[in-house]
């Protein structure tokens, strides 16, 4: 597939041009979106950089050393490119985005995530990681400055570390708390009320609010609204959907309420925010 070959060739050229060994920033060497159909594979020669690959649909395999990693739908893989590896399609069509990145701190993130080995992280479509990755691809294609790329890459990697830590510590929390947060993350467009949640999880709404806030830093409905506004901000800048359509997409059908809530969280109306054109 020509796109993936071009991504790695561009990264080779970009990596060779880096001469400042004290540069503290994270950089995107090359990036692109790919759609692979079986039979397809790509063997990558060693490069002094790291790989971020997000699977949107289908499934792929990463063969690194003697290990095989499954890259299923809505997962993000982060790994070093310093050793030869291979990408194989497992379920066609395989729709994925890929970034080759460079920076001194990447080794530290790799150690934090998986002891230096490839790390495969769950990344729902509107998670912090995937929203930042979409912004990063947009910024790269439009030639945005390196400071923005550094900020977005840092957000992706920090979010990955936090998400993995949350998954490891999730077993220490009551199951209804992790289930409630998963509902808000994956189904934020649905209508939730404290009474409904109380019945769903067989717990008083007062206890639910208290324990959810203690675990995640915000009361449940504030957490949900914060998620909705974050997604709305992304849709305002990356689509041409009308304001009322975006409100409905994030679960707020009353347009006036959506505008009021958006302004409460951002200080701007949705229209004013879209007119700023700010990627971050």
N, C-alpha and C positions, 0 to 999 in steps of 0.2 A: 504494500500500500504506500503510495507516494507521500502521503501526508506524514506518516510516522517516520519515514526515512528522512524527509526534509527537517522534521523537528530535531532529530538527533544530529544531522549534519550541521544545522544552524547552531546547535549547542556546542558542537566541537569547535566551530569557528569562534564563537563568543568566548568559550572557556580559554582558548589560546590567546585571546586579546587581553585577558585580565592580568595586569602587572602589579597592582597595588596589593601587596600581601597583608597590609594593615587595615584594609577597608573593613569597617564594622558592619556594613549593610548586607542584607540578604538580597540577591539578585535573581531575576528570571533570565535564564540564558535563551530559552526557547519554549514555545507553548503552542498548543493547538487542540482541536477537537477531531476525533477520528470515528469512523464507522466501518467496522471490519466484518466481513462475511466469510464463513468457512469455505474452503480450508485456508487458514492464514496463521502465520507466526512471524515473529521478528526477533532476531538475535542481536543484542546490543553489545558493541565493543566497550571495554572499560573507558569511563570518562571521569574526570575529577569534579563530580557534582552529585546531586541527589535527585531522585524521581518522586513526583507527586502524581498519582493517577487515580482519577475518580470514575467509577463505573456508573453510568446513568441507566443503561439497560443491557440485558444480556449477561454474559459472564465470561471471564478470562482466567488465565492461569499465569502466575509468575514463577519461573523456575530459576532459583538462585542457589548456587552451590548444590547441595544434595536435597534441598527442601523445595516443596511445591506449595504455593500459596494461592488460595481460591479468591478471585476478585469478583465477588457477586454484586448484584444490583445494590446501589446506594452504599458502597464501601469506598474508602479512601486508603490507598497504600502509599507508604512513605519508606523509601529505602535508598541506600547508597548505590551509585552507579560505578564505583571504583573496581568492581569485579564484573566479569561477563555474566549476563543474565539473558533470559529469553521470555518473551511474551507469546502466549498461545491463546487462540480463541477456544472457548469451551461451549458457549451457547450463542448461536448466531441469530440476529446480528448483534455484535458487541459494540455498543455506543459508549465511548469514554473520552474524557478530557485528560490531557497530559501536560505537565510542566516539568522542565528540567531547571533546577535551581542551584545556586552556589552561595556559600557564605561560611565564615568560620564557626558560627554557633550551631550549624546543622548537625555536627557530630554529637554535640551535647543533647540536642533534642532526640536524636536517634537512640542514645543511651537511655534517656529518660523513658522513651516509649517502649523499647524492646531490647535493651542491652546491645544495641548496634545492629541487630538483625532487622529484616523487613517487618514492618508493622502494618496490619490491616485493621482499620478502624471503621465501625459503623458510622455512617454519615447520612442521616435523613435528608430528603431534598431541600428542606428549608432550615437546616441546622446552621449554626454560625459558620462551620467549616465550609459548607457548600455555597452559602451566600458569598463568603469572602472569595472563594475560588472563582465563582462566576465574575465577580468584580475584578479579580486579578486578570482573568483572561480578556475581559473587556479593556482593562487598562493597558495590557500588553499590546493588544491589537491596535489601540489608538495612540500608542507611543507616549503614554503617561510617564512622568518622571520616576526616578529610582526610589525616591523617598516613599511614594505611595506604594510601590511594589513591596518594599521592605515592611511597611506597616501591615499590609494585607497578608503577607507571608507569615509575619510574626503572629497575627491573629489566628491564622489557620493552625499553626503549630501549637500555640498555647491552648487553643480550643481542643486540639487533639489530645494533648496531655491531660487536660482537665476532664475530658469525656472518658478517657481510659481510666483515670483515677476514680471517677464517679461510678463506672461500671464495676470496678474492683471493690469499692466500698458500699455499693448498692445492696449487697447481701446483708449488711449490718442494719439497714433500714427496714421498717415494716413494709411488706409487699405493696400495700395500698398506696403508700407514698410514691414509690417508684412507678407503679402503674398509672397513678394520676398524672405524674409529670410526663410519662410517655404519651398519654392521651393528649396533653396540651401541646407537646412537641410535634406529634404526627397528625393530629386531628383538630388543630386550632380553629378550623373553619366551622366546627360544629358548635351547637348551642349548649352551653354548660351553665348550671346554676348550683349553688351550694346545696340546695335541697336534693337535687338529682344526684350529686356526688355523694352526699351523705347516705342516700338509699343504696347507691351502687356499691359502696364500700362498707356498708353496715357499721357506720360510726357517726357520732354526733357531729354536726357541722362545726361546732365550736372547737371540739378537740381536733378535727381535721384541719381547720384553719391554723390553730396553734402549732400543731406538729409539722404541717407542711411549711409554714413560715420559718420554724426553727431549723428544718432540714435544708431549705433552698433559699432562704433569705428574703422571701416575699410571700405574702398571703396568696392563696391559689388563684383568685381571679385577677390580682395584679400581675402575677406571673404570666397568666394567659394573655392578658392585654398587652403586656410588654412584648411577648412573642408575636402577637398579631401586628403590632406597630412596626416591629423589626421587618417582618415580611412585607408589610405595606410599603415601607420605605424602599425596599428592594424593587418591588413591582412598579413603583412610581418612576424609578430611574431606568428600568430596563424594559419596560413595555409601553405601549400607547393606550392601555386600558383607561377608560374614564374613571373619575373619582368614585362614583357609586359602584362601578364594577369591581374596583379594587376593594372597597369596603365589603362587598358581598363575598369576594374571594377569601377574605380573612375572617369571615364570620360575623360581620357587623352590617346588617342589611339597612339599618336606618342611617341614611347619608349624613344627616345633621349630627347624629351621635358620633359617627365615625370621624367627621371633621373636628368636632369638639375634643374627642379623645386623642386624636392625632396631635392636635395643638397642645394639649395638656402634657404629652410626653416629649414633644420635640420643640415646642415654642413657635412652630410654624403651622400654617394650614397645609393640607396635602398639595394644593396647587403651588403655593409659595415654595414648598420643599422641592417639588419637581422642577421649578424654574431655576433653583440654585444649581442644579445639575451636579451636585456633589456626589462622588462615588462612595466616599466613606460615610 
